[in-house]
Amino acid sequence: MKIKGLHHNAYRCRDSEETRQFYEDFMGLPLVGALAIGETKTGRETSALHTFFQMDDGSCLAFFEVPQEPFEFREQRDYDLHIALEVEPEVLQERLETGRREGYEVRGPADHGFVDSIYFRDPNGYVIELTAKKPGHDSAFDPSGQKPRAILDRWQREKPGA
């Protein structure tokens, strides 16, 4: 099997319009699809709205608003859950300044060696990372040079509590 790419990642949202304002108006991802769902594929009655915000490569971030079904929204730490979106390097400083001016929770920039990143929290509590590749990025993700399997195997043997 060959995976062609990401079509969409889907998350719950508190409010579809509030989510649209963040992703379309602030992040610049156009709302390209909305699907009102009145019945699940198993025949259960529901009331949900599924929205899609498209990136330049055609993939989407998608959200479900389902007011009548409980969902625990909680703030996530970056390493628990975050969505990293690639931008050009000059976008980082502009979004950092705009985010602060518009009152969004924003952190950074952070130098990760192969990328520079800034972080926002969306209206649902998800951490959104804007990241720009640095010189050497591609070699950092070359498995023949980095040996990620060896790093994973060593981690499995030596991790705390193992």
N, C-alpha and C positions, 0 to 999 in steps of 0.2 A: 504494500500500500504506500502511496505517496501523498502526503498532505500538501496541498497546493498553497495554502496560506491561511491567514485568519480572516474569517468572514465578519464575525462580531463577537465581542465579549458582552455578556448581559449581567446587569446588577439591578437590585431593587432600588427604587427611589421613593422619597417621601412625597414629592409633589412634582408632577411632570413639567409644569411651567417654570418653577424655580430651577429645576434641573436644566431646562432648555436655556434659560437666561445665562447660566454659568457656562454650559458647553458651547452654545451657539454664539451668544453675544460677547462673552469674555474670552473663551478659548478659540473661537473662530471655526468651530466644527459645524457645518451646516446640518440642519435637521432635514434628513432625506427620506425618512419613512416614519409612519405612525400606523399602528394596527390596533384597533379596538377589539378586544376579545370578550365575547359574551358566553362562550362555552369552551371548556377544555377539550382536548382530543379524546378524553375518556368519557365525555358527555356531561361532566359536572358543570353546573351553571356558575359563572364567575363574572366579574366586572374588572377588567384590567386594560391598561393602555401600555403598549410596547412601542417605544420610540428609538430611533436610530440616528446617530450623529456620525457623519462620514469623515474619514481622514483622506489625505491626498492619495494614498495607495489603494483606496476603494474599500478598505475594511472599516468597520464601525464600532463605536462604543454604543451599547444599547441599554435601555432601562425599562423596568416594569414598575408601573404604579398600580398597586392593588390595595385600595384603601380598606376593604373589608377583611383582609387577611393579615393578621399580626406578623410583624417582622421586627427583629431586634436590631435597630440601628445603633451602632456604638462606634466611638472613635477608635481608629486602628493606628497602631504604630507602623512606621514605614516598612519594617521587616515582617509585619503580620500580613499586610495587604496594601499594595499600592499599584497604581496604573502609571507606567512610564511611557511618555509620548515623545518621539524624537522631533526636534526642531533645529533650525539653523542656529549657529552660535550667537548671532546678533539678536535673536529673539529673546534670549534669556534675560538680559538686562532690561529690555523694554517691558517684558511681562512682569518682572520683579517690581519695577517702579509702578507700573499700572496697577498691579495687584495690591500693592501697599496703598496707593492713592484711592482705590475703590473699596478698601476696607476688608480685603480677603486675608485670611491667615496665610502667610507666606514665609518660607524659610530658604536660606541659601544665599549665595551659590555655594555648592559643595563640589570639590574637586575629587573625583573618584579615580583619577589616573587615566582612564580611557574615555571618560565622559565628564562634563560639567553638568550639574543639575540644580534646579530650584524646585521647591515643593509648595503645593497649595492644598487646602482642604476644601472639597466641594460641599454643596449644601446638604449632602447625605452623610457626610463624615468621612468619605473616601479620600485617601491621600493621592494626589495627582502630581506626578513628577514630570517636569519638562526637562529633557536631557539633550545635550548637543555633543556629538562625537568629537573627540580630540585626535590629533595625529597619533597613530599607533593603535587606534581602536580595533581595526580589523585583525591585526596580529594578536591582540589580546583575546580574540575569539577564534583563533586558529587552533583547533584541537591538537594538531601535530606539534605545535610549539609549547602550548600551555599544559598539555597533558591533563585535561579535566577529570578523566576517569581515575588517574592515579591520585589526584587530590581528593576525590570523593571516597575512594577506597581507604585512604589514610584516615580521613575523617571518620568513617564508619568504625575503624579499629580504635581510634584514640579519643573520640568525642566524650565529653563529660557524661558520666553515668553509664557508659558502655560496659 
